[in-house]
Amino acid sequence: MGMTGARTVSELVRAQWDDHRPGLRCEDRVLTHHQLAAGAAARAALLVDLLPPEAEPHVGVLLDNTPEYPLWLSAAALSGAAVAGINPTRRGAELARDILHTECRVLLTERTHLPLLDGLELPGVRVLVTDSEEYEQLLAPYADAAPGDAVLAPPDPARRMLLYFTSGSTGAPKAAICTQGRLAAAGRSLAGQFDVGRDDVHYICMPMFHGNAVIADWSPALAAGASVALRRRFSASAFLDDVRAYGATYFTYVGRAVQYLLATPERPDDRDNPLRLGFGTEAGAVDAARFAERFGVRLVEGYGSSEGGAAIQRAPGTPPGAIGRAAEGDDLAVVDPRSGEECPAARFDGAGRLLNGAAAIGELVNRGRSPFEGYWRNPAAYADRVRGGWYWTGDLFFRDVEGFLYFAGRQDDRLRVDSENLAAAMIENILARYERAAAVAVYAVPDPVAGDQVMATLALDGGPFDPDDFAGFLAAQADLGPKMLPRFVRTVRRMPVTATNKVHRVALRRAGFRCPDPVWWRPDTEVSYEPLTPAAESALLERYREQGREGLLDLS
């Protein structure tokens, strides 16, 4: 059973031993809690034998949400190793950089992802394919291992457990550190907050390389002795069938997942499901209410910076659109990053629209104690994140007179697309390869519901914009992830510049898609562009009004 007082993830995994209730469901496969602990012990023993003595105790995991993912998380916990979650939407040299930067000498993957590794130089990295005969043969000698039989280092609370990537405004993604103590504490806290019990089933449909799935879904299930159900990749059309088949009672979401679920055809039995709670971020108040009405399931919006340096707790009386307040003892402030002074409280009109966004919106800063544990091999990024003794989240917020906090987007040229942080400079470097573009600028425009969408301005080198040619170019860029695709493309004869001949990003962001130049857009997920006509723009603006986010367009 779960251990509410456990100080490490290793203790929580050990507590599964001799518990023969179902602990994991995935497709047609069911594993008991005991089988999970035994499987983790076998993998821990294999890892101890595979890693050279001088190697960092890091194992890279490039997998979909298969049973192997939680098994290796548990194996890392038992052995005192750390899992580096490798994002399968990364490509080419960027993917290789993630693996090598985290110093993984063992990389777990599956056959479906092997093409991603073709041609990559990964010196010293041993690749194990989890759905292969060779892998089963490697594991076989360790079948009788028990938790604690093989350790690389004592799995104490300060031991590294996770390395998960998060993007900033410049440079490559940074690998944030999460220790066993912090992950176990997060699991205990969430299990207590949401009254998770042994009979609960946590549906994990968000990718496990992302902190949301591990910290907010897997760890509270482990802490409470609940079971988990896995979906390889999120599927809106399969969501309700999975929930019913697995008896799922809890799930987490990020970004647009809730919108995708609401876009599925309504069925008369939508409310006939065992779910009691969804926990996540950036669903938006309007869609959360629609979700509750349609599926009979309450969504709880939360906020925690990717690195763990600041968190906002839902509190009684939280108004629509707000995330919550700072926890007792925390010192969260909305600060003007230029002056370091606190921003004034937000003012709203009768419809709840923000009136003084230019003054009220600032960066969320934690001026008190912070659980941030740093970045792997990146002291410069650490120094930028923790300035003057404060933790700077890089997220834009505003606060009302009662202290409730509202999320407003990302700082600088950071984009938050579907809950993934992207750096505009990296997307610009890819789009700059387009032969027709004399200059490129990439920036965020607010999403109608939450977070951002990617917009690009192209200064064309003669001739009209060819949407099919541009779409073909994008499809040919191996390192352009699916969330990096521009939703809007503005074409100009000359790029607007400042007095110092720098791209005038402020003017571009402020204009967004409401500008005098031609704008093309992708109204859906297909890589196909069409003109943003006045009628289409009007319909789009109506979506912003429905969500109470039209005012953010003037501040973008």
N, C-alpha and C positions, 0 to 999 in steps of 0.2 A: 504494500500500500504506500501511498505518498507520505512524505515526511515534512510536515509543515515547518519544523524547526531546522531542517537540513541547511548547512552552511555551504555546501558544494553540490554541483551537479552529479559528481561521482557518488555521493551519498544517496541521491535520489534514484540513480540507476541501480545501485546495490539493493535498494528497497524493493525493486521489482522481482528479485529472486524468490522463487517459490510461490509467486502469485500467478495462478493459472487461469485467471480471468482473461478474456480477450483484451489485448493491449493495442493492437494495430490492425486496421483493415485497409486493404488496397486492392481494388478490383475483386478478384476471386480469392485473394490470399488473406488469411487470418493468422496473426501471431499472438501468442499470449504474452503477458508482461514478463513471465519467466523466460520464454523463448527470446524476447528482446534483450534481456539482460545477458543470457547465455551467448547470443549472437554478438553482442557488443564485446563481451569478454574474449571471444575468439578473435574478433577483429583487432582488439587491443593487443593481444599476444602476437598476431601477425605483424602489426605495425612496429612493435618493439623489435622484432627480428629483422624487419626490412630497413629500418632507418639506420644509417651509419652513425656511429657514436658521436661524431663531431657535428652532425646535422641539427638544425633547428627542429624542434618537435612539431612540425607543421605538416598537415596533410591537406591537399587541395581536393575539393569535391565539385566536379563538373557533372552534375546529375539533374534530371528532372525530379519531381517529388515521388520517388520510389522508396520502398522500405529501406533500401541501402542508405538513404540520407540520414534518417534518425538513428539507424544502427551505427553509423560512423560518428555522428555527434556523441552518442553514448560511449562509443569506443574511445574517442578522444578524451572524454571526461574521465573514464576509468584509468587511462594510461598516463594522464597528465599532459596530453598533447593538445593541439589547437587545430580546429577546422578553418580553412580559408575557403569561404564560399565564392566559387568562380561563376561569373555571370555568363550564361550561354548565348546572350545576345551580343557579347563582345566579339570582335573579329580580328584575325590576322595578328599583326605585331602588337596591338593593344591587348589582345587575349594572352599572348605570350608574356607580355610585360606583367600582367596581373599575377600569373603563375610564378614567374621568376622573382618578382619583387617580394612576394610573401615567402620566398625560400622554401617552397614545397619540394621535397625530394620524392614524394609519392603523390600521384594524381589519380583519383578515382573518377572514372567516366563510364559511359555505356556506348553500345554500338551506334546508336542514333547520333551521338555527338562526335564520333571519331573523325568525320570530315572536317570539323572545326580545327582539328589538330594537324591536318595535312600540311606539310611544308613548314611547320613551325620549328624553330630551333629551341629546344628545351634541354640543354645540357644538364646531365645529372638527375633528370626527372624520370622516375619509373612510372609508367602508365599502367594501371590495372583496369581492365574492362569487366565491370561487375556482372554482365550477362554473358559471360564466356565460360567455357569449360576450364580454361587455365585458372581462372579466378577461383572456381569451386575446388580445384585441386590444391591450390595454395592454402585455402581455408581449412581443408579436411583435417590436417594434423592437429589443429587447435580446437577441435569440436568439443573436447571435454574441459576446456578452460573455464575457470570461475572468476568472477569479479575480484580484482586484486592480485591475480596470479602474475600479471606482467605490467610493470609500470616503467615509464621513462623518467618520471620525476614525481614526487609526492603531489597528489591532486588537492592542494590546499586552496582556500578561497582566493588567494592572490594569483593563482596559476592562470595563464592565458588559456581561454577556451574557444573564443571566436576571433577571426579576423574577417571583417566584412567591409566591402568597399562602399565608399560614399564620395560623391563628386563635390568639388568646390568651383569657384569662379575661374580658376586658372590651373593649368597643369593636369596631370593624370589623376585618376581617382585615388583616394587615400584609403588605406586599410585601417579602419578603426578597431581598437582592441576592446574585447569584453572578457572579463575574468569569470572563473567559475562562481566566485562569490556574488558578483553582480547579476549573473544570469539566474542563479538560484534564488536570489532575493527578488528579482523581477517576477519569477514564477510564483513564489509564495505570495507576493503582494497582489498580483492579478487574480490568483486563485481565491484569495480572501475577498478582494473587492467584488468579484462576480460570483461568489459563493459556489465555486466549482467543486463538485463532489466526485466520488469514485464511479458513479454511474453515468457521468457526463461523457459525451463523445465530441471531441474537437475535430472539426473538419478543416484540414489544411489544404487549401486550394491556391493560396498565394505562394510564389516561388520561395523555396527554402534557402536560396543564396541571399535573400533579403532579410534584414533583421526582423521585420514584422512577423514573418511566419515562425521563426525560431523563438524570439523573445516573447511575443504576445500570444502565440497559439500553442507551440510545442511545450515550452517551459512551464506554463501554468497547468497543463495536463499532467506533465511529469510530476510536478509538485503535489498535485492532489490525488495522484493515482488514477486519473481518468484515462480513457483510451483515445487514440487518434485515428482518423480516417484520412487517407491521402488521395488527392487527385493529381495526376502527373503534371498537368498544366490547367490553368483556370479555363473553365468552359461555362459560359452563361447558360447555354441550352441544356447542359447536363447537371447544373447545380441542384435543382430541386429533386431530380431523380436520385442523385447521390445522397442528398440529405435524408431522404426517406429510406433509401436502401441501407444506409449506415446508422440510422437513428441519431443523426448529428444534432447536438443541442447548442453548439457554440461555433462561431467561425470568425475569422478576421478578414479584413479587406483593406486595400489601399487604392487611392486614386479613383479611376473610373469604373471599378468593378461593379459598384452598386448601379451606376448608370447602365452598364451592359445588362445587368439582371432585369432592370426595369424595362429595357427595350425588348425583352423576349415577349412573345404573344401571351396575353393573359389567359388563365385557365380558371374555370369555376372552383377548382379545388386548391388554388394557390395557398390558401391559409391552412390547409390540411398538411401540416408538417411539424416535426418535433422541435424545431429551433426555438430557443428562448432568448438568444442574444447574439448580436453581431458587434464586434469591436474593431474600430479602425480609424482612418483619417481621410479627410477630404471628400466625404460623400456629399456634403452640403445639406443645409437644414431642410430645403424643399424636398430633395430626393429622399432624405431620411424619413420624412413624414410620409411620402408616397410609399416607401418600402414598408413601413409599419402598417399602413392602411391596407396594402395589397397582400402582404404575406403574414401579417399579424406578428411581426418580429421587431423588437426594439433594437435600434442601432445606437450605440454609444460612441460618440466622437471623442477621440483623445488626441494628445500631442506629446511627442517625445522627440527631441532632436536625434538624428541618426546615431550620433556618437554617445548619447546618453547624458549630455551635459545639462539638459533642462527638460522639465516635464510639467505639463499642466493637468490638473486633476478635475474631472467632472464634479461639480458641486450642486447641491439642491438649489433650485431657482435659476439655473443657468439659462439665459435667454436664448431664443432661436438664433442660430448663426454663430454663437460663441462656443469656444472649446471648454472653458471652465476658468478656474482661478489657480494661482500658485498654491502648492501644498503648504500646510502650516510649517513654519520654519524656513521656507524658501524665500529668496529675495529676487523675484523676477521683475524686470522693468522693461518698458518700451522706451528706447533711447534713440535720439538723433545721433547717428554714427559720426557726424561731422563735429558736433559740439560735445558729445558725451552727456548732454542734458536730457532729462526725461521729457517725453512728448506730452502735450496736454491731453486730457481725456477726450474721447470721441464724442461728437454731437450727432444726433440723428433727426431726420424729419419724421413726420407722422407715419410714413410708410416704412420706417426703419432703415432708410437709406443714409449712408454716411455723408455728413455735410462738410466736415473739416479734415478730409483725408490728407491733404498736403501737410498739415501740421500734426495730425494725430498718429499717422503711420510712421513707425520707426522699427529698428531692429530689436528683437527680443534678446535680452541679456540676462544672464544669471549672475547676480552680484554676490551670492552667498556660496554655500557649500555646493560642490558639483561632483557627480559621480563619473565625470569624463576621465577615461583611463588612457588617453593618448592615441597616437597613430604609430603604426609599425614603421620604423626606420624613416621618420619624416619629422625631424625637430622643427623645421621651418614652418610646416603646416600647424604644428602644435602651438608654436609661438604666435601665429596669426589667429588661432582660435581662442587662445587664452591671453588676452591683452589687459594689462593693468590689473591683473588678479581677477578679472571678470571673464566669464565664458560667453562668447559672442556666437549666437546660433546661426547667423546668416539668414534668418527667416524674418519676414516683415509681419508685424502685428499692430493692432491698435487695442486700446483698453478703454472700457466705459467708466463712468464715474463710480460704479460699484466694484470695480476691479476685475470684471470679467474680460477675458482676453479673446480676441478674434484674429484668425489667420488671414493675412493679406497678400502673401506671395513670397518671392525670393529677393534677396539683396543683390545689387550690382548686376552682373551679366549672368547670374545663375538662373537656370530655368528648372522648374519642378514640374515635370511632365508625368502624369499618372503615377505620382509619388516617387518618381526617380529623379534625382538631382543630376542635371546635365550642365556642362560648361559650354557657353556659346562659342568660345574661341576654338574648341575642338571641332565643333560642327562647321564653323567658318573655314577651318583648314581643309576640310573635305570638300565643301562647296566651291572653294577657290580653284579646284581642279577643272571646273566646268569651263570649257574653252570660250564659250560665248560671254562669260562674265569678266568684265574689267575690274570690278570690285564687288565684295560681298560683305554684308553685315548681318549678323544673326542676333536676335534678341527675343525677349519674352513678351507675349501679350496675355492678359488674364484669360483663363478658361471660363466659359460661362457658368461653371459650377464650382470648381476648385482648382487651385494650382495654376499652371501656365500652359500655353500652347506655343509652339515654335513658329516664329515669323522670320523670313529672310528678305532682305532687299538686295536686288541684283542690279548693278550698273552694267547694261548690256553693251557689247562691243559691236554696235551697228545692227540694223535689222530688227524685226519684231520678235517678241518672245514666242518660242515654240514649246507649248506645254508637253507635247509627246516626246520631243527631244530631251527636255529637262527630266521628265519622268524616267526615260531610258537611262540617262546618265546616273540618276540616283540609284536605280536598280543595280547598276554595275559597280557601285562602290562597296567593296566587301567589308569595309570598316565602319559603314554607316548603319548604326543600330536602328531598329524599327521606331523607337521613340524619338530619334533625332530628325526624322523626316519633317520638313517644314509643312505646317498646316496652311500657312499663308505665304505668298510670294508677291512682293511689290517690285515692279520694274521701273527703273529711273534712267534718265540719260546720264546724269552725273550724281555721284554719291554726295549727300550733304555733309559738309565738313565744318569744323570749328575754326576759329582764328589761327589755331596752331596746326591746321591741316589734319586733324584727327577726325575720324568718322563721328558725326554728331548723333551719337546713340540716343541721347535724351530726346532729341526731336523725333527720331524714328519711333522710339517707344511710345512717346506721347501721342503721335498720330495713329499708330497701330494700323489697322486695316481701313480706317476712315480717313483716307487721304486722297488728294487729287490725281495721283498716278494710278495706272492700271494695277489691279490686284487680282491674283489668281488664288484659288484655294482648293483644298481637298475636303469636300463635305462629308466624306466617310473615311474608312481605313484604307481604301485602295490608293495606290500610288498613281493617281490620275487627277489632273488639275483642270478646273474650269473657271471661267471669269466669275468674280464676285459681283454679280449684278446688283442694282439698287434693290430689287425685290429680295434677293438672297440676303443682302446686308440688313434689310429691315427685319426679316425673319430671325436673323442671327441676333440682332440687338434686342428683340423681344425675349429671346432666351435669357439674355443677361438681366433684363428687367424682372423676369419671373423669379430669378434667383437672388435678386437684390444686389447684383454685382455690376450694374451699369456704371456706377460712380468710379469703379476701379479703372475703367478704360481711360479716364481722364488723367490718371496718375501713373499709367504704365510707362 
